[in-house]
Amino acid sequence: MSNEIKITKASGSWTVRAGGAVLGETDAALALTEGDRAPVIYFPRDDIALAFLDSSDKTSHCPHKGDASYYSVVTKSRTLKDAVWSYEDPLDSMAEIKGYLAFYDMDEIAVEQL
């Protein structure tokens, strides 16, 4: 895998749902492609219902993007621990993703293009 990272505007409208609830919908998503991996869709924080998210103690470090903070998604039936991440203060080369949230690809969360 190459470590090359490309950030582009994701075409069209995007939505993210968890536990039957719409967490957000946007026309301003970004697609981050890292090497030969599938693109990850990043949602502007302003387009996400933050009431569904609880800040987590988890952090991680990516040498190409910086330090990530995590959030858990609280649904009616359960909490999806550390299911969302954000680079609050990304490296300068990744400044475009500051203020954006990404969601893990899991059965309980659906990120879809409308």
N, C-alpha and C positions, 0 to 999 in steps of 0.2 A: 504494500500500500504506500502510495505517495503521501507526504504530509502537506501537500498543497491544499490550501483552504480558499474557497471561492464563496463570496457572499453576493447574492443577487436578489432583486425584488421577486418574490413569488408571484406568479401570474394568477389573476383571478381573486376570488374571495375564499377565505378559509374559516373553518370553525373547529372548535375543540369542545368535546363533551365528555362528561364523566358521571357515572351513576344516574344517567337519565337527564342530567341538567346540562344546559349549554353554559360553558364557562367563558366563552368568548367567540367573537366573530370579527373578522377584519378584512379589509382590502389592502392593508399595508404590511403584510407578512414578508419576512425575509427567508430565503432558502440558503442554508449554509451547507456546502458540500465539502467534505474532507476526504481527499484522496479518492478512492474508488467506492466509498461508502454511499449509501442512499442519502439524499438531502434531508436535513433536519429543518423543520419549519419553526421559525421564531416569531412569536406574536408580540406586538407592542403591548407593554404593560397596561397602557390606558384602555386597551380593548379587551381586557380580561376582568372578570368579576372577582376581584381580589378577596372578597368575603369567603370564597371557597378555599382559599390557600392559607396555610399556617406555616410560618417560618420554621425551619428546621435547624438543628445544630450542625448538620452535615456540611462539609465543604470538600472541595477537591481542587486540584491544580492541573491545568493543561499547559505545557510549555509553549504552545502556539496561541492560546487564547487568554490565559490568565487564571485567576481564582474564581471558582463557581460557588454560588450559594444555592441552597436547596429549599424547596417548599413541599409540604404534604398537601394533598387534595382531600378535603373533607366532604364526603357525600352523605346522603341520608343513612346509608347502611354501613359505611365503613370509612376508614381513613387510608388513603393510598400514600404510604410513607415515601418521602423523598422522590416524588414522581415528577417534579418540575425543577428546572435549574435556570440560573441567570448569572451572567457575568456582570456584576454590579460596577466593576472598575476594570474592564478588559484591557489587554495590551493595546497600545496605540494602533497597531496594525489591524485590530479587530474592533475599533471604536464603534463601528456601525451597529453592533449587537447590544450596545449598552442600552438599558431600558427595555429590553426584550426578554421574553420567557419562552423556554422550550419544554416540551412534554415528552416523557419517555413513551416509547411505543409498547403498550401493554394492553391486555384484553379489556381492562376497565376504562381505558382512555381512548377516544377516537379523535384523531386529527384528520380532517377531511377537506378536500377542495370542493367548494359548492358549484 
